[in-house]
Amino acid sequence: MSEGLDRLAATLGVPATRLAPLEAYDDQQLGRFDDLVRGAMTAEDKAFDASLDEALKLVPKMLRGVVQKMLGGSR
């Protein structure tokens, strides 16, 4: 397996062998794809945190910490 494929597999949290069909691409292409995947994952995390913050506004202040932990908030 190539270094680019190993990096992408680590980003996705899967064994590199599961990405075998992508071996046809060179490390530069795989690196670019990995960058795009990381960017998408970061954007998704930010969107989730923002929506959680908005949802928590509906919860009484005394319960927000507990509710946030139950919903998987990162703070």
KEGUVEX-255246 format. One record per atom (N, C-alpha, C): residue number from 1; residue in one letter; atom name; x, y, z. Coordinates in steps of 0.1 Angstrom, whole numbers, plus 5000, padded with zeros to 4 digits. Atoms other than C-alpha are relative to their C-alpha. Last residue first. Example, Ala and Ser with C-alpha at 12.3 -4.5 7.8 and 13.67 -1.06 7.14 Angstrom:
REM residues 2
R   resi   resn   name      X      Y      Z
R      2      S      N   4991   4989   5000
R      2      S     CA   5137   4989   5071
R      2      S      C   4992   5011   5008
R      1      A      N   5009   4988   5000
R      1      A     CA   5123   4955   5078
R      1      A      C   5009   5012   5000
//
This chain:
REM residues 75
R   resi   resn   name      X      Y      Z
R     75      R      N   4995   4992   4989
R     75      R     CA   4828   5206   5250
R     75      R      C   4997   4994   5013
R     74      S      N   4985   5001   4999
R     74      S     CA   4826   5181   5221
R     74      S      C   5005   5009   5012
R     73      G      N   4993   4988   5002
R     73      G     CA   4789   5175   5224
R     73      G      C   5014   5000   5003
R     72      G      N   4986   5002   5006
R     72      G     CA   4778   5139   5223
R     72      G      C   5007   5013   4997
R     71      L      N   5001   4999   5014
R     71      L     CA   4740   5143   5228
R     71      L      C   5014   4999   4993
R     70      M      N   5008   5011   5006
R     70      M     CA   4741   5129   5263
R     70      M      C   5000   5001   4985
R     69      K      N   4992   5012   5000
R     69      K     CA   4770   5152   5272
R     69      K      C   4992   4988   4994
R     68      Q      N   4989   4999   5010
R     68      Q     CA   4751   5182   5260
R     68      Q      C   5008   4988   5000
R     67      V      N   5006   5002   5013
R     67      V     CA   4720   5172   5279
R     67      V      C   5011   5000   4989
R     66      V      N   5004   5014   5001
R     66      V     CA   4739   5169   5311
R     66      V      C   4995   4997   4987
R     65      G      N   4987   5008   5000
R     65      G     CA   4757   5203   5306
R     65      G      C   4996   4985   4999
R     64      R      N   4993   4999   5012
R     64      R     CA   4724   5220   5296
R     64      R      C   5013   4991   5000
R     63      L      N   4999   5013   5006
R     63      L     CA   4703   5208   5325
R     63      L      C   5009   5000   4988
R     62      M      N   4996   5010   4990
R     62      M     CA   4706   5238   5349
R     62      M      C   5003   4986   4993
R     61      K      N   4986   4999   4997
R     61      K     CA   4704   5262   5320
R     61      K      C   5005   4990   5009
R     60      P      N   4997   4992   4988
R     60      P     CA   4669   5250   5309
R     60      P      C   5015   5000   5004
R     59      V      N   4999   5008   4988
R     59      V     CA   4670   5235   5274
R     59      V      C   5003   5009   5012
R     58      L      N   5014   5004   4996
R     58      L     CA   4658   5254   5244
R     58      L      C   5000   4992   5013
R     57      K      N   5006   4988   4996
R     57      K     CA   4692   5272   5240
R     57      K      C   4985   4997   5005
R     56      L      N   4999   4998   4985
R     56      L     CA   4707   5238   5239
R     56      L      C   4994   5012   5005
R     55      A      N   5010   5008   4993
R     55      A     CA   4693   5233   5204
R     55      A      C   5001   5001   5015
R     54      E      N   5014   4994   5002
R     54      E     CA   4712   5263   5191
R     54      E      C   4990   4991   5007
R     53      D      N   5001   4988   4993
R     53      D     CA   4745   5251   5206
R     53      D      C   4986   5006   4999
R     52      L      N   5002   5004   4986
R     52      L     CA   4739   5216   5193
R     52      L      C   4999   5013   5009
R     51      S      N   5014   5004   4999
R     51      S     CA   4734   5231   5158
R     51      S      C   4997   4995   5014
R     50      A      N   5008   4989   5001
R     50      A     CA   4767   5249   5160
R     50      A      C   4985   4997   5002
R     49      D      N   4999   4992   4988
R     49      D     CA   4785   5219   5173
R     49      D      C   4991   5012   5000
R     48      F      N   5007   5007   4989
R     48      F     CA   4771   5197   5146
R     48      F      C   5001   5009   5012
R     47      A      N   5014   4999   5002
R     47      A     CA   4781   5223   5119
R     47      A      C   4992   4993   5011
R     46      K      N   5004   4986   4997
R     46      K     CA   4816   5225   5133
R     46      K      C   4985   5002   4998
R     45      D      N   4998   4999   4985
R     45      D     CA   4820   5187   5133
R     45      D      C   4995   5014   5004
R     44      E      N   5011   5007   4994
R     44      E     CA   4806   5185   5097
R     44      E      C   5001   5002   5016
R     43      A      N   5012   4992   5002
R     43      A     CA   4830   5212   5086
R     43      A      C   4988   4994   5006
R     42      T      N   4999   4988   4992
R     42      T     CA   4859   5193   5101
R     42      T      C   4988   5009   4999
R     41      M      N   5002   5004   4986
R     41      M     CA   4849   5161   5085
R     41      M      C   5000   5011   5010
R     40      A      N   5015   5003   4999
R     40      A     CA   4845   5178   5051
R     40      A      C   4997   4995   5014
R     39      G      N   5007   4988   5000
R     39      G     CA   4880   5193   5055
R     39      G      C   4985   4998   5002
R     38      R      N   4997   4993   4987
R     38      R     CA   4895   5160   5064
R     38      R      C   4992   5013   5001
R     37      V      N   5008   5007   4990
R     37      V     CA   4878   5144   5034
R     37      V      C   5002   5006   5014
R     36      L      N   5015   4997   5002
R     36      L     CA   4891   5171   5011
R     36      L      C   4992   4993   5010
R     35      D      N   5002   4986   4995
R     35      D     CA   4927   5168   5025
R     35      D      C   4985   5004   4999
R     34      D      N   4999   5000   4986
R     34      D     CA   4925   5130   5020
R     34      D      C   4998   5014   5006
R     33      F      N   5013   5005   4996
R     33      F     CA   4914   5135   4984
R     33      F      C   4999   4999   5016
R     32      R      N   5010   4989   5002
R     32      R     CA   4944   5158   4979
R     32      R      C   4986   4995   5004
R     31      G      N   4998   4990   4990
R     31      G     CA   4967   5132   4995
R     31      G      C   4990   5012   4998
R     30      L      N   5006   5005   4988
R     30      L     CA   4952   5105   4973
R     30      L      C   5002   5010   5012
R     29      Q      N   5014   5000   5001
R     29      Q     CA   4959   5125   4942
R     29      Q      C   4993   4995   5013
R     28      Q      N   5005   4986   5000
R     28      Q     CA   4994   5133   4953
R     28      Q      C   4985   5000   4999
R     27      D      N   5000   4994   4987
R     27      D     CA   5001   5097   4963
R     27      D      C   4995   5014   5001
R     26      D      N   4987   4997   4995
R     26      D     CA   4991   5083   4929
R     26      D      C   4999   5007   5014
R     25      Y      N   4997   4985   4999
R     25      Y     CA   4957   5068   4921
R     25      Y      C   5014   5002   5007
R     24      A      N   4997   4995   5013
R     24      A     CA   4953   5032   4909
R     24      A      C   5004   5014   5000
R     23      E      N   4986   5001   5002
R     23      E     CA   4955   5020   4945
R     23      E      C   5005   5005   4986
R     22      L      N   4994   4986   5002
R     22      L     CA   4920   5034   4951
R     22      L      C   5015   4999   4997
R     21      P      N   5004   4995   5013
R     21      P     CA   4904   4999   4946
R     21      P      C   5006   5014   4997
R     20      A      N   4992   5006   5011
R     20      A     CA   4925   4987   4976
R     20      A      C   4995   5005   4986
R     19      L      N   4999   4990   5010
R     19      L     CA   4907   5010   5000
R     19      L      C   5008   4996   4988
R     18      R      N   5014   4997   5004
R     18      R     CA   4895   4982   5023
R     18      R      C   5000   5011   4989
R     17      T      N   5004   5010   5009
R     17      T     CA   4931   4970   5025
R     17      T      C   4986   5002   4995
R     16      A      N   4996   4996   5014
R     16      A     CA   4941   5003   5041
R     16      A      C   4995   4990   4990
R     15      P      N   4987   5006   5005
R     15      P     CA   4921   4993   5072
R     15      P      C   5003   5004   4986
R     14      V      N   5002   5013   5006
R     14      V     CA   4894   5018   5081
R     14      V      C   5014   4994   4997
R     13      G      N   5001   5010   4989
R     13      G     CA   4894   5048   5104
R     13      G      C   4997   4986   4995
R     12      L      N   5013   5006   5000
R     12      L     CA   4886   5073   5076
R     12      L      C   4998   4989   5011
R     11      T      N   5010   4989   4999
R     11      T     CA   4916   5095   5083
R     11      T      C   4986   4994   5001
R     10      A      N   5000   4996   4986
R     10      A     CA   4938   5064   5089
R     10      A      C   4989   5011   5002
R      9      A      N   5006   5011   4992
R      9      A     CA   4927   5049   5056
R      9      A      C   5000   5004   5015
R      8      L      N   5015   4999   5002
R      8      L     CA   4935   5082   5038
R      8      L      C   4993   4990   5009
R      7      R      N   5005   4988   4994
R      7      R     CA   4970   5082   5053
R      7      R      C   4985   5002   4999
R      6      D      N   5000   5002   4986
R      6      D     CA   4976   5046   5044
R      6      D      C   4995   5012   5008
R      5      L      N   5011   5009   4996
R      5      L     CA   4965   5053   5009
R      5      L      C   4999   4997   5015
R      4      G      N   5012   4993   5002
R      4      G     CA   4988   5082   5005
R      4      G      C   4987   4992   5004
R      3      E      N   5001   4992   4988
R      3      E     CA   5017   5062   5019
R      3      E      C   4987   5009   5000
R      2      S      N   4993   4988   5001
R      2      S     CA   5011   5035   4993
R      2      S      C   4998   5009   5013
R      1      M      N   5008   4988   5000
R      1      M     CA   5000   5000   5000
R      1      M      C   5009   5012   5000
//
